[in-house]
Amino acid sequence: MSTQKLRVKSLSGQAKEAILQYIEEMDLKTDNKLPREEALAEMLGVSRITIRQALNDLAAEGIIFRRQGRGTFVNVDSLNIKVTFSPCMELTQMIKKSGYAPSVRLLNIQKVKREEEICSLLQMQPDEQLVVAEKLFLADDKICAFCRDYFGMNLIGGEEAFDMFSKYEDSIYKYIYELSGEKAQWDKVEIDTVNPAEIAGLKKYVSVKELGLSPYLYLKTLNYSEKDKPLVYANEYFNTEIIKFNLIRQKNIQY
């Protein structure tokens, strides 16, 4: 493996990416054991504390596991997972990982009456306009997901910028970042299921037949910036016949 020492200290995120690259180059059929922390730290030119944090993050995601007295090993099963629940991927990336060709249909972007519960979650100003964007995600032209995103008008540049934004078809998060520098860094999710025929407002865009009969996974998601500022409240509905989420969890059982 060709490595480049990391010149900036305490960048566990970069160390994590480097370790993931190392894992990709391993012959896991013959050996799935990672080098010791000291060796990884030497290879990447960072401290053992940085390496330990990176390994902790990878262990929390189920990508590696530790065996006391034996070392750190790659969880080969985790590498076969196409779509992880955490960390969260963009929807088009999920569709590609699932083996389909993605496409996105912008259904609607409009100003709507304030829903005080949502406005409170987003910490909007008392007189700030609430905006909603609706998009349909397709996988090989089959309905894969429907997303309804709520955010405050101030986040997209105010009333003056709304006409331009209302024609924007790319990621809302990219638009917000390009305009304000605010990055969506983490989210809080409430998980439910729903009959697709009961998703409010969706039947005006597509037929019940197109939606299928199986329940959709329903995620209510509040997205936060790097500074823990709420950015977007999303209602996301997933056709799990196409997108199948997987999650590897560590056990915390009292024996």
QUICORHU-V885950 format. One record per residue. N is the residue number from 0. RES is the residue in one small letter. SS is DSSP state (H for helix, E for strand, L for the rest). Layout:
n: <N & N>
res: <RES & RES>
ss: <SS & SS>
//
This chain:
n: <0 & 1 & 2 & 3 & 4 & 5 & 6 & 7 & 8 & 9 & 10 & 11 & 12 & 13 & 14 & 15 & 16 & 17 & 18 & 19 & 20 & 21 & 22 & 23 & 24 & 25 & 26 & 27 & 28 & 29 & 30 & 31 & 32 & 33 & 34 & 35 & 36 & 37 & 38 & 39 & 40 & 41 & 42 & 43 & 44 & 45 & 46 & 47 & 48 & 49 & 50 & 51 & 52 & 53 & 54 & 55 & 56 & 57 & 58 & 59 & 60 & 61 & 62 & 63 & 64 & 65 & 66 & 67 & 68 & 69 & 70 & 71 & 72 & 73 & 74 & 75 & 76 & 77 & 78 & 79 & 80 & 81 & 82 & 83 & 84 & 85 & 86 & 87 & 88 & 89 & 90 & 91 & 92 & 93 & 94 & 95 & 96 & 97 & 98 & 99 & 100 & 101 & 102 & 103 & 104 & 105 & 106 & 107 & 108 & 109 & 110 & 111 & 112 & 113 & 114 & 115 & 116 & 117 & 118 & 119 & 120 & 121 & 122 & 123 & 124 & 125 & 126 & 127 & 128 & 129 & 130 & 131 & 132 & 133 & 134 & 135 & 136 & 137 & 138 & 139 & 140 & 141 & 142 & 143 & 144 & 145 & 146 & 147 & 148 & 149 & 150 & 151 & 152 & 153 & 154 & 155 & 156 & 157 & 158 & 159 & 160 & 161 & 162 & 163 & 164 & 165 & 166 & 167 & 168 & 169 & 170 & 171 & 172 & 173 & 174 & 175 & 176 & 177 & 178 & 179 & 180 & 181 & 182 & 183 & 184 & 185 & 186 & 187 & 188 & 189 & 190 & 191 & 192 & 193 & 194 & 195 & 196 & 197 & 198 & 199 & 200 & 201 & 202 & 203 & 204 & 205 & 206 & 207 & 208 & 209 & 210 & 211 & 212 & 213 & 214 & 215 & 216 & 217 & 218 & 219 & 220 & 221 & 222 & 223 & 224 & 225 & 226 & 227 & 228 & 229 & 230 & 231 & 232 & 233 & 234 & 235 & 236 & 237 & 238 & 239 & 240 & 241 & 242 & 243 & 244 & 245 & 246 & 247 & 248 & 249 & 250 & 251 & 252 & 253 & 254>
res: <m & s & t & q & k & l & r & v & k & s & l & s & g & q & a & k & e & a & i & l & q & y & i & e & e & m & d & l & k & t & d & n & k & l & p & r & e & e & a & l & a & e & m & l & g & v & s & r & i & t & i & r & q & a & l & n & d & l & a & a & e & g & i & i & f & r & r & q & g & r & g & t & f & v & n & v & d & s & l & n & i & k & v & t & f & s & p & c & m & e & l & t & q & m & i & k & k & s & g & y & a & p & s & v & r & l & l & n & i & q & k & v & k & r & e & e & e & i & c & s & l & l & q & m & q & p & d & e & q & l & v & v & a & e & k & l & f & l & a & d & d & k & i & c & a & f & c & r & d & y & f & g & m & n & l & i & g & g & e & e & a & f & d & m & f & s & k & y & e & d & s & i & y & k & y & i & y & e & l & s & g & e & k & a & q & w & d & k & v & e & i & d & t & v & n & p & a & e & i & a & g & l & k & k & y & v & s & v & k & e & l & g & l & s & p & y & l & y & l & k & t & l & n & y & s & e & k & d & k & p & l & v & y & a & n & e & y & f & n & t & e & i & i & k & f & n & l & i & r & q & k & n & i & q & y>
ss: <L & L & L & L & L & L & L & L & L & L & L & H & H & H & H & H & H & H & H & H & H & H & H & H & H & L & L & L & L & L & L & L & E & L & L & L & H & H & H & H & H & H & H & H & L & L & L & H & H & H & H & H & H & H & H & H & H & H & H & H & L & L & L & E & E & E & E & L & L & L & E & E & E & E & L & H & H & H & H & L & L & L & L & E & L & L & L & L & L & L & H & H & H & H & H & H & H & L & L & L & L & E & E & E & E & E & E & E & E & E & E & E & L & L & L & H & H & H & H & H & H & L & L & L & L & L & L & L & L & E & E & E & E & E & E & E & E & E & E & L & L & E & E & E & E & E & E & E & E & E & E & E & H & H & H & H & L & L & H & H & H & H & H & H & H & L & L & L & L & L & L & H & H & H & H & H & H & H & H & H & L & L & L & E & E & E & E & E & E & E & E & E & E & E & L & H & H & H & L & L & L & H & H & H & L & L & L & H & H & H & H & L & L & L & L & E & E & E & E & E & E & E & E & E & E & L & L & L & L & E & E & E & E & E & E & E & E & E & L & L & L & L & L & L & L & E & L & L & L & L & L & L & L & L & L>
//
